[in-house]
């Protein structure tokens, strides 16, 4: 997205994508970054409000409109306590900081939140996985975005990343006078970056970071948040962008989120989670003082997890062994989950790539903990990787019958050409139908469980593990392994920036997010729900039907 032209400002969609490469992403149809296409229902809302004056710059201020909005907000706050179900009227959506200066003058935390400021708020010391709240659905151990932020616990600094942004909506969740904000923005265009910096330079509480977005990189798709409170650090790894529909406010979409709260105090040794997190942050050009600030918290509780990432770009040497699909395989070895198998992989995804045999092999080998920089073993060569993987992606029928309908599927991306390809493994595809009736999923979860007992000799209490985060099932998200013809060494090419976590599921008596069902503590393959249900949500209806059984086919972007 560029901000250098008044005409482009007028065309800016209500919910914006700050990737700077929309055209490339739409052309690259096997790419998760096809999400750059704004959701149809947002575009329709924008078309209904064309009478509004155009936004003048990123911090351009329509004073009359802002005063009307301020009075309306104050009136709403006087009428009701802060709620996770805001008024049904259309939220005013804008680009970065259009009302930031105004909000700093007007926003006031409700009295209940002010009284709670003395509460430490360290709610998730062992880590937890939750589905996001969805308007109109019963609350069942889910979480709202305001419950993620919990500014009243003394939020000092919020570091936030996203692929799509609705800034006015996002900053309506904060009292801007009480916290500082560091936004990780995937803008490629230098002129646009300069405009963004210029328009935020006078807003003392907001700063921007632009990760390297070279010509090969298409998408800053990571959604990582680091929330620094007075007494603790909250690490948040969601699949959701910072837009209202991803956090359930339109009642059409759900996501998944991992949270862990870490107290102040340095641990004796830095965990692999800390090392990989800071490696990723440095690659994104985070200031070193923020890395130092991270080190003031006790990361010992993260020793049972792994931080997995993809750094956008072409990589060789150390970086190629520590990011993308190699980051996953490295995490599996660090957690003592490397195995000879056999394993069953189940991947819930909201976007799909072409699923070539080479890509499936690299993902499968990573799940086994193989060192992908070494030559394939004979066993790896003989594996039929597609027979160990089931992919959950919605059918056309599921989308059409959902509450949001076709208009609600703007970030669910797949193209017919990939599906029709000669090598595409159509037999592994299943319809992704939500247990929450009519709700589509933007979640990205890889579940891995054993087909035989005693799969993990070095981790005998483990019953399975899961990856969740921003990475869809695509080569753009995980990277493509190739051989450097000149150097004769492997290299890794990654189109996207991604972030996620690996979470082992331990049996009775184990630690971690939670324990597996007693039914799976001894005898081989068990169902997804049995292995993961107590610790990591399984949002899909299982067993999932084939497209043929649904008399349908996958949802394609062309519809």
MOMOVEN-V556442 format. One record per backbone hydrogen bond with DSSP energy under -1.0 kcal/mol. NH is the residue of the N-H (numbers start at 1). CO is the residue of the C=O. E is the energy in kcal/mol with one decimal. If there is no record, write none. Layout:
NH,CO,E
NH,CO,E
This chain:
9,5,-1.9
10,6,-1.9
11,7,-1.2
16,165,-1.6
25,21,-2.3
26,22,-2.5
27,23,-1.8
28,24,-2.0
29,27,-1.8
31,28,-1.7
34,31,-1.8
35,32,-1.8
36,33,-1.9
37,34,-1.7
41,407,-1.3
43,39,-1.9
44,40,-2.4
45,41,-1.7
46,42,-2.4
47,43,-2.2
48,44,-1.3
49,46,-1.5
52,49,-1.8
57,55,-1.0
66,62,-2.9
67,63,-2.4
68,64,-2.0
69,65,-2.5
70,66,-2.6
71,67,-2.4
72,68,-2.2
73,69,-2.6
74,70,-2.5
75,71,-2.1
76,72,-2.2
77,73,-2.3
78,74,-1.8
79,75,-1.4
80,76,-1.6
98,95,-1.6
103,99,-2.8
104,100,-2.1
105,102,-1.1
106,102,-1.4
107,103,-2.6
114,110,-1.9
115,111,-2.3
116,112,-1.3
117,114,-1.2
119,116,-2.0
123,121,-2.0
128,259,-2.2
130,257,-2.6
132,255,-2.3
133,143,-2.6
135,248,-2.8
137,134,-2.1
143,131,-1.4
148,144,-1.3
149,145,-2.2
150,146,-2.8
153,150,-2.0
154,151,-1.8
155,151,-1.8
156,228,-3.1
157,228,-1.7
158,180,-2.6
159,226,-2.9
160,182,-2.5
165,16,-2.8
166,242,-1.9
170,166,-2.7
171,167,-2.9
173,170,-1.7
174,171,-1.1
178,175,-1.9
180,156,-2.2
181,205,-3.6
182,158,-2.6
183,207,-2.7
184,160,-3.0
185,209,-2.8
187,185,-1.4
193,189,-2.3
194,190,-2.4
195,191,-2.0
196,192,-2.4
197,193,-2.6
198,194,-2.6
199,195,-2.3
203,200,-1.5
204,202,-1.0
206,203,-2.0
207,181,-2.6
209,183,-2.8
217,214,-1.2
218,495,-2.7
219,495,-1.5
221,219,-1.1
221,497,-1.5
225,236,-2.5
226,159,-2.2
227,234,-3.0
228,157,-3.2
229,232,-2.9
233,262,-2.9
234,227,-2.9
235,260,-2.7
236,225,-2.6
237,258,-2.8
239,256,-2.1
242,164,-1.4
243,241,-1.6
248,245,-1.3
249,244,-2.3
254,440,-1.9
257,130,-2.6
258,237,-2.0
259,128,-2.5
260,235,-1.7
261,124,-2.6
262,233,-3.3
264,231,-1.2
265,296,-2.8
275,271,-2.3
276,272,-2.8
277,273,-2.4
278,274,-2.7
279,275,-1.8
280,276,-2.0
281,277,-2.4
282,278,-2.5
283,279,-1.7
284,280,-1.4
285,282,-1.7
286,281,-2.3
290,287,-1.2
291,287,-1.1
292,288,-2.3
293,289,-1.8
294,290,-2.2
295,291,-1.7
296,293,-1.4
297,294,-1.8
298,263,-2.9
302,299,-2.2
303,300,-1.6
305,302,-2.0
306,502,-1.5
308,500,-2.6
310,498,-2.1
313,494,-3.1
315,492,-3.0
321,318,-1.2
322,319,-1.3
324,309,-1.8
325,478,-2.5
326,323,-1.2
328,324,-1.3
329,325,-2.0
330,326,-2.3
331,327,-2.1
332,328,-2.2
333,329,-1.8
334,330,-2.5
335,331,-2.2
336,333,-1.5
337,332,-3.0
339,368,-2.1
344,449,-2.8
345,388,-3.5
346,447,-2.5
347,390,-2.8
348,445,-3.1
349,392,-1.9
352,413,-2.2
353,473,-2.1
360,356,-2.5
361,357,-2.2
362,358,-2.0
363,359,-2.4
364,360,-2.6
365,361,-2.9
366,362,-1.9
367,363,-2.0
368,364,-1.4
369,366,-1.1
370,365,-2.5
374,371,-1.8
381,377,-2.1
382,378,-1.5
383,379,-1.0
387,384,-1.6
388,385,-1.8
390,345,-2.2
391,428,-2.6
392,347,-2.8
393,430,-2.5
396,553,-3.0
399,395,-2.1
400,396,-2.6
401,397,-2.2
402,399,-1.2
403,438,-2.7
408,405,-1.3
409,406,-1.7
412,409,-1.7
413,350,-1.5
419,415,-1.6
420,416,-2.4
421,418,-1.1
424,421,-1.1
426,424,-1.9
428,425,-1.8
429,426,-1.4
430,391,-2.5
431,545,-2.9
433,431,-1.0
435,539,-2.7
439,436,-2.1
440,252,-2.3
442,254,-2.7
445,348,-1.8
446,467,-2.8
447,346,-3.3
448,465,-2.9
449,344,-2.1
451,342,-2.3
459,456,-1.4
462,459,-2.0
463,505,-3.8
465,448,-2.4
466,503,-1.9
467,446,-2.6
468,501,-2.0
469,444,-1.4
470,499,-2.3
474,472,-1.8
478,474,-1.8
479,475,-2.9
480,493,-2.5
482,491,-2.7
484,489,-3.3
488,484,-2.9
491,482,-2.7
492,315,-2.4
493,480,-2.3
494,313,-3.0
496,476,-1.7
497,219,-2.2
498,310,-2.1
500,308,-2.6
501,468,-2.4
502,306,-2.4
503,466,-3.0
505,464,-3.5
506,514,-1.2
507,461,-3.3
510,507,-2.6
516,506,-2.2
517,530,-1.6
520,517,-2.3
521,518,-1.4
525,451,-1.0
531,527,-2.2
532,528,-3.0
533,529,-1.7
535,532,-2.2
536,532,-3.0
541,433,-2.6
550,546,-1.3
551,548,-1.4
552,547,-2.5
555,394,-2.2
557,414,-2.8
559,556,-1.6
